[in-house]
Amino acid sequence: MKDKIIIIGKAASGKDYFQKQLVSNGWIPLRQYTTRPKRPNEVGDEYHFVTEDYFNCIKHNLRSVQNFNGWMYGFYMEEAISSDVMIFSPANFLNIYFSSDILSRDLLLNSTIVYLDIDEDTRRERLSVRYVGGNEDDSLERRLQADKDDFEFFDNINLDKNYYRYVRLCNKSEVDDFLKKLLS
């Protein structure tokens, strides 16, 4: 049985790229529910894109419900358990990490946590393409600052390496090498 992969990284660190490489090789992704609109480059299978009304109807059954920049996100734990690869925000991860329920513990113990710690200059370059003519409420600078705030704790978390498999990848070459290992 292949490992589950939990991908964590700041904006434009390559989370979608990493997940798409695995999905194109048969891995099953976790699709979170969100009220966020689709980006122009998204085809619709990245998330369950739902209305606010629908999200409000299901949110009491979702895990790690959070508001990010005015959009709601959450997922069903059953879908996470049956997935092979998932992208988590720091809040998603910490919600699971500090949870005492058995499903959360099993999910972490059966996963490799991949932190894409890509430098800010690379991410800024990638984000500048995303935000050309973009929404002022979701500006490049706001996103970079939000990531600094959101990842401050995560950057310093001391995962017990005796229990959790954890990989920190810092550039595209490391990412591609790790993907090759996973897919071989």
N, C-alpha and C positions, 0 to 999 in steps of 0.2 A: 504494500500500500504506500503510495507517495505521501510525503509530508503535506500538510496544509501550509499555506504561506499567508502571513499577515504582512501587508506592505504599509509602511508608514513613511511619510516624507512631506516636506514643505511644498508649497505651490511650485509647479513646473520642475519638480525633481525627477520626474519620469515614472510616476506611479502607474499612470494609464498605459504607458509603453510597456512596462514590466508585466502588468496584468495581461495585456493583449497578446504578448508573446506566449504566455502560458495558455491562455484561452484558445489561441490558434492551434495549440497542440493538445487540445482535449480537456484541459482543466476547467472545472466548473466555477464561475465567479459568483461571489455574493453581490447581489444587486440591492443596494439600499433604496429606501423610499425617500423621495425628496420633492419639495415644492419648487425647487429651483428650475428655471427654464433650461431647456437644452441649449448648449453652446452650438455655434454654427458647424463645428467639426464633429459633433456627436450624432450618432445614428439612432440612438434611442435605446440601445441595449446596455448602456453603462449603468443606468439607474432605472427604478420604477418612477417615472416622472408622473406625479399625481397632483391633483388640485388641493388647495388648502382644506376645503371641506372634506375631501376623502381622507386626507392625512389626519385631520381631527377625529374622524370616525375610527381610525385604526390605531392611533398613537398609544392608547392604553395597553395594547398588546405588543408594542415595539420595544426593542432594547436600545439603550443609549440615545434616546431622543434628544436632539440638540438644535438650537437655533444658531445658524451661522450666516451672518450678514443679512438677516431677515428671512432666510429660507430654512425650512425645517428638514431634518434628516433623521432617519432611524431604520432599524432592521429587525426582522424576526430572528430570534436565536436559532430556531429550527432550520432556517435557511443558511445561517452561518455554519452550523454543524454539518450540513449536507454539502457545503461548498468546499472547493479546494484552494481557492485564492480569494483574498478580500483586501480591500483598501480601507484602512482605518485612519481617522483623524486621531490626534493625541487624546482628545476627549473620549472617543470610542475605545481606544486602547486602555486608557486609565479606568474607564467604567468597568471593563472586563477584568483588568488586572486586580483592581481592589474589590471586586465582587466576591462574595463568599459562596455563591451558588455553584453546584457541582458542574453544571453545563459550561460555565465560564472557565472554571479550572481545567476541565477536559479540553476545551477549545485551545487554551494557551499551551497546555502540556503536549498537545498533538500538532502544534504549529511551529514553524520557523518564523521568527519575527525578523523582517528585512527592513532596516532603516536606510532609506535613500538620503544620505546626508550630502547633497550636492551643493557646491559653493554658490554664494549669492550672485556672483557675476554671471555664471552660466544660467541660473534661474531667472535673473533680471532680463537677460537677452531673450530667453524663451517667452517670458511673460510680456515683453514689449510687443511681440507679435500678437499675443492674445488680446491685449488691451488697445491696439490701434483703433481709434474711433470708438473705443469702448465706453462702458457705463461709468460715469464719474463716481457713482456710489461704490463701485468695486474696482477702484483704481489700483494701478501697479504698486504705488507706494503704500497704500493702505494695506494691500495684501501682504507685502513684505514685512511691514510692521506687525501685522496680526500674527504672522508665522513666528516672528521673533518672540512675541509674547506667548503664543500657544506652545512653542517648543522649548521654552526656557526650562521648564520642569522636566520635560521628556529628555532633553539633551543631558541632563544630570541624573537621570534615574539609574539606579544600580540594580539591574536585573540579576537575579540569582542565576548565574551561569550553570549551576548544578542542576537546575530544574528546567530552564528555558533555553531553547536554541535561539541565538541572536546573531545576526549578521549586519554589520554596518558597511555600506558601500558608498564610496565618495566620488566616483566618476563613472562615465559611461563605459569605459573599458572594464572596470570591476563589475558593473552591472551585467554587461554582456558575457563575461567569463562565468559569473554565477548562474546566469540563465542557461548557459551551455551545460554546466554541471547538472542543473535540475532536469534538463530535457534529455540527458544522455542515458 
